[in-house]
Amino acid sequence: MPEGDTVFQTAVRLRRALEGRLLTRTDFRVPRFATVDLSGRTVDEVAARGKHLLIRTGDATIHSHLKMEGSWRVFRPGERWNRPAHLARAVLETSDAVAVGFELGMVEVIARDAEPDAVGYLGPDLLGPDWDAGEAVRRIATAPDVPIAVALLDQRNLAGLGNVYVNELCFLRGIRPHRRIGDVSDLDAVVDLGRRLIVANRDRIARVTTGVDRRGERLWVYGRGGEPCRRCGTRIDRGELGRVEGEERVTFWCPNCQR
């Protein structure tokens, strides 16, 4: 599931393939931008902002969001794509690389000076140079009746955490995902651990929160409804959190370890 670490890794991969290189062809396969042609421009910068990706070229920015299924892949010119072509939403070609955005939840071409309108609402980026733990805590604390999981998923509070990290973070802090912000005793510790978790995983292929990098043992509770807790053996509960950031969210917790 794409979260801030996935977008961070995607930006690194696209930076290596595109930054400083001339675009020889662009193809945006969304109706609104189907006629936009950025060929002949040089890619100045590729940046991650929370779960958003910004590819800057001249006075334009290609802004994309992976949502639940999206990904950017890089191929050599002429190399066969490993995903069906009909899933491609954006194609950026240079003389020695082809970057393809598959199943992107959103892709648009905006004026570079319009970036604040697109991503300016985001809170401090857990993996960005603007990270400010105090500001993230302040934003979260302004809504004491909101469940902790909802607050951590709200990108206006802090940018980068998704459902996997939030469920794992709540387990590690011994907090039920539905607990009110006003009833959480140490928000600073929650935010600090959230950042340490995502920083520790930003260069990993597989996301690990348990400290055990083996298939089937990497996570404490996420996706493990009905299975025994790795710590105490109690059956992991599963629940619905509702729609957050426009997407349905599911919660997982240990009834014993998270009181």
ZAKOL-264172 format. One record per residue (C-alpha): residue number from 1; chain; x, y, z. Coordinates in steps of 0.25 Angstrom, whole numbers, plus 5000, padded with zeros to 4 digits. Example, Ala and Ser with C-alpha at 12.3 -4.5 7.8 and 13.67 -1.06 7.14 Angstrom:
# residues 2
GUBA pos unit    u    v    w
GUBA   1    A 5049 4982 5031
GUBA   2    A 5055 4996 5029
END
This chain:
# residues 259
GUBA pos unit    u    v    w
GUBA   1    A 5000 5000 5000
GUBA   2    A 5006 5013 4996
GUBA   3    A 5010 5022 5008
GUBA   4    A 5020 5033 5010
GUBA   5    A 5032 5024 5009
GUBA   6    A 5027 5018 4996
GUBA   7    A 5026 5032 4990
GUBA   8    A 5040 5035 4995
GUBA   9    A 5046 5023 4988
GUBA  10    A 5038 5026 4976
GUBA  11    A 5044 5040 4976
GUBA  12    A 5058 5035 4977
GUBA  13    A 5056 5025 4966
GUBA  14    A 5050 5036 4956
GUBA  15    A 5061 5046 4961
GUBA  16    A 5072 5037 4956
GUBA  17    A 5064 5034 4943
GUBA  18    A 5059 5048 4939
GUBA  19    A 5066 5059 4947
GUBA  20    A 5074 5068 4938
GUBA  21    A 5070 5061 4925
GUBA  22    A 5062 5066 4913
GUBA  23    A 5048 5060 4911
GUBA  24    A 5047 5055 4897
GUBA  25    A 5032 5051 4898
GUBA  26    A 5021 5052 4908
GUBA  27    A 5008 5045 4908
GUBA  28    A 4997 5048 4918
GUBA  29    A 4986 5038 4917
GUBA  30    A 4975 5046 4925
GUBA  31    A 4965 5054 4917
GUBA  32    A 4968 5068 4923
GUBA  33    A 4983 5067 4920
GUBA  34    A 4983 5058 4907
GUBA  35    A 4987 5070 4898
GUBA  36    A 4998 5075 4908
GUBA  37    A 5012 5073 4902
GUBA  38    A 5024 5076 4910
GUBA  39    A 5035 5070 4901
GUBA  40    A 5047 5079 4899
GUBA  41    A 5047 5083 4913
GUBA  42    A 5058 5079 4924
GUBA  43    A 5053 5072 4937
GUBA  44    A 5058 5081 4947
GUBA  45    A 5055 5074 4960
GUBA  46    A 5047 5062 4965
GUBA  47    A 5041 5064 4979
GUBA  48    A 5032 5056 4989
GUBA  49    A 5023 5063 4998
GUBA  50    A 5016 5054 5007
GUBA  51    A 5008 5044 4998
GUBA  52    A 5009 5054 4986
GUBA  53    A 5020 5054 4975
GUBA  54    A 5024 5067 4968
GUBA  55    A 5032 5066 4955
GUBA  56    A 5037 5080 4952
GUBA  57    A 5040 5084 4938
GUBA  58    A 5042 5099 4934
GUBA  59    A 5029 5107 4938
GUBA  60    A 5021 5094 4939
GUBA  61    A 5019 5083 4950
GUBA  62    A 5014 5069 4947
GUBA  63    A 5007 5066 4960
GUBA  64    A 5002 5052 4963
GUBA  65    A 4997 5044 4975
GUBA  66    A 4998 5028 4975
GUBA  67    A 4985 5026 4984
GUBA  68    A 4983 5011 4986
GUBA  69    A 4988 5005 4974
GUBA  70    A 4997 5014 4967
GUBA  71    A 5012 5013 4963
GUBA  72    A 5023 5019 4955
GUBA  73    A 5032 5010 4947
GUBA  74    A 5045 5013 4940
GUBA  75    A 5048 5005 4927
GUBA  76    A 5059 5006 4916
GUBA  77    A 5055 5011 4903
GUBA  78    A 5049 4999 4895
GUBA  79    A 5048 4990 4908
GUBA  80    A 5034 4983 4909
GUBA  81    A 5026 4989 4920
GUBA  82    A 5023 4979 4932
GUBA  83    A 5009 4984 4933
GUBA  84    A 4997 4986 4923
GUBA  85    A 4998 4998 4914
GUBA  86    A 4984 5002 4917
GUBA  87    A 4987 5004 4932
GUBA  88    A 4997 5015 4928
GUBA  89    A 4993 5029 4932
GUBA  90    A 5006 5037 4929
GUBA  91    A 5018 5034 4920
GUBA  92    A 5031 5042 4921
GUBA  93    A 5042 5039 4911
GUBA  94    A 5056 5043 4911
GUBA  95    A 5068 5038 4902
GUBA  96    A 5071 5027 4911
GUBA  97    A 5059 5025 4920
GUBA  98    A 5044 5023 4920
GUBA  99    A 5036 5026 4933
GUBA 100    A 5022 5021 4933
GUBA 101    A 5011 5025 4943
GUBA 102    A 5002 5013 4945
GUBA 103    A 4988 5014 4951
GUBA 104    A 4991 5027 4957
GUBA 105    A 4980 5032 4966
GUBA 106    A 4982 5046 4961
GUBA 107    A 4991 5053 4951
GUBA 108    A 4991 5067 4946
GUBA 109    A 5000 5077 4940
GUBA 110    A 5000 5090 4947
GUBA 111    A 5007 5103 4947
GUBA 112    A 5019 5102 4956
GUBA 113    A 5015 5114 4964
GUBA 114    A 5002 5108 4966
GUBA 115    A 5008 5097 4975
GUBA 116    A 5004 5103 4988
GUBA 117    A 4989 5102 4983
GUBA 118    A 4991 5087 4981
GUBA 119    A 5000 5083 4993
GUBA 120    A 5000 5095 5002
GUBA 121    A 4990 5089 5011
GUBA 122    A 4999 5078 5016
GUBA 123    A 5005 5077 5029
GUBA 124    A 5019 5075 5032
GUBA 125    A 5025 5064 5024
GUBA 126    A 5031 5053 5032
GUBA 127    A 5042 5050 5021
GUBA 128    A 5044 5064 5017
GUBA 129    A 5053 5076 5020
GUBA 130    A 5041 5083 5026
GUBA 131    A 5038 5073 5037
GUBA 132    A 5034 5080 5050
GUBA 133    A 5029 5070 5061
GUBA 134    A 5024 5081 5070
GUBA 135    A 5015 5087 5058
GUBA 136    A 5010 5073 5055
GUBA 137    A 5006 5071 5070
GUBA 138    A 5000 5085 5071
GUBA 139    A 4991 5082 5059
GUBA 140    A 4987 5068 5064
GUBA 141    A 4983 5074 5078
GUBA 142    A 4974 5084 5072
GUBA 143    A 4963 5073 5070
GUBA 144    A 4962 5066 5083
GUBA 145    A 4950 5058 5080
GUBA 146    A 4955 5052 5067
GUBA 147    A 4960 5037 5068
GUBA 148    A 4975 5036 5068
GUBA 149    A 4976 5028 5056
GUBA 150    A 4967 5038 5048
GUBA 151    A 4976 5049 5053
GUBA 152    A 4989 5042 5049
GUBA 153    A 4983 5039 5035
GUBA 154    A 4979 5053 5033
GUBA 155    A 4990 5059 5024
GUBA 156    A 4987 5073 5028
GUBA 157    A 4993 5069 5042
GUBA 158    A 5005 5062 5037
GUBA 159    A 5008 5057 5023
GUBA 160    A 5013 5043 5020
GUBA 161    A 5006 5033 5029
GUBA 162    A 4996 5023 5023
GUBA 163    A 4987 5012 5029
GUBA 164    A 4999 5002 5031
GUBA 165    A 5007 5011 5039
GUBA 166    A 4996 5017 5047
GUBA 167    A 4991 5003 5051
GUBA 168    A 5005 4998 5054
GUBA 169    A 5008 5011 5062
GUBA 170    A 4995 5010 5070
GUBA 171    A 4999 4996 5074
GUBA 172    A 5014 5000 5078
GUBA 173    A 5008 5011 5087
GUBA 174    A 4998 5002 5093
GUBA 175    A 4986 5011 5088
GUBA 176    A 4973 5007 5082
GUBA 177    A 4971 5013 5068
GUBA 178    A 4958 5019 5072
GUBA 179    A 4963 5026 5085
GUBA 180    A 4960 5041 5085
GUBA 181    A 4972 5050 5083
GUBA 182    A 4968 5057 5097
GUBA 183    A 4970 5043 5104
GUBA 184    A 4984 5041 5098
GUBA 185    A 4994 5044 5109
GUBA 186    A 5007 5046 5101
GUBA 187    A 5005 5051 5086
GUBA 188    A 5019 5055 5085
GUBA 189    A 5023 5041 5087
GUBA 190    A 5013 5036 5077
GUBA 191    A 5018 5046 5066
GUBA 192    A 5033 5043 5070
GUBA 193    A 5031 5028 5068
GUBA 194    A 5023 5030 5055
GUBA 195    A 5035 5038 5049
GUBA 196    A 5045 5028 5054
GUBA 197    A 5037 5016 5048
GUBA 198    A 5035 5023 5034
GUBA 199    A 5050 5027 5034
GUBA 200    A 5055 5013 5037
GUBA 201    A 5047 5008 5025
GUBA 202    A 5049 5019 5015
GUBA 203    A 5060 5011 5008
GUBA 204    A 5054 4997 5010
GUBA 205    A 5048 4988 4999
GUBA 206    A 5038 4982 5009
GUBA 207    A 5032 4990 5021
GUBA 208    A 5036 4985 5035
GUBA 209    A 5031 4989 5048
GUBA 210    A 5034 4977 5056
GUBA 211    A 5049 4977 5054
GUBA 212    A 5048 4963 5047
GUBA 213    A 5050 4964 5032
GUBA 214    A 5044 4951 5028
GUBA 215    A 5031 4949 5020
GUBA 216    A 5019 4948 5028
GUBA 217    A 5026 4953 5041
GUBA 218    A 5028 4968 5037
GUBA 219    A 5016 4974 5043
GUBA 220    A 5010 4974 5057
GUBA 221    A 4995 4975 5054
GUBA 222    A 4992 4981 5040
GUBA 223    A 4985 4971 5032
GUBA 224    A 4985 4961 5043
GUBA 225    A 4970 4961 5047
GUBA 226    A 4967 4948 5054
GUBA 227    A 4981 4944 5056
GUBA 228    A 4988 4943 5069
GUBA 229    A 4996 4955 5074
GUBA 230    A 5011 4953 5073
GUBA 231    A 5013 4958 5087
GUBA 232    A 5002 4952 5095
GUBA 233    A 4994 4942 5087
GUBA 234    A 4981 4949 5088
GUBA 235    A 4973 4949 5075
GUBA 236    A 4974 4962 5067
GUBA 237    A 4962 4970 5065
GUBA 238    A 4958 4977 5052
GUBA 239    A 4948 4988 5050
GUBA 240    A 4944 4999 5041
GUBA 241    A 4949 5014 5043
GUBA 242    A 4940 5020 5031
GUBA 243    A 4945 5028 5020
GUBA 244    A 4958 5036 5022
GUBA 245    A 4964 5045 5011
GUBA 246    A 4953 5039 5002
GUBA 247    A 4957 5025 5004
GUBA 248    A 4951 5014 5013
GUBA 249    A 4960 5011 5025
GUBA 250    A 4961 4998 5033
GUBA 251    A 4967 4996 5047
GUBA 252    A 4974 4985 5054
GUBA 253    A 4977 4984 5068
GUBA 254    A 4980 4975 5080
GUBA 255    A 4970 4976 5091
GUBA 256    A 4980 4972 5101
GUBA 257    A 4992 4980 5097
GUBA 258    A 4984 4992 5093
GUBA 259    A 4975 4996 5105
END
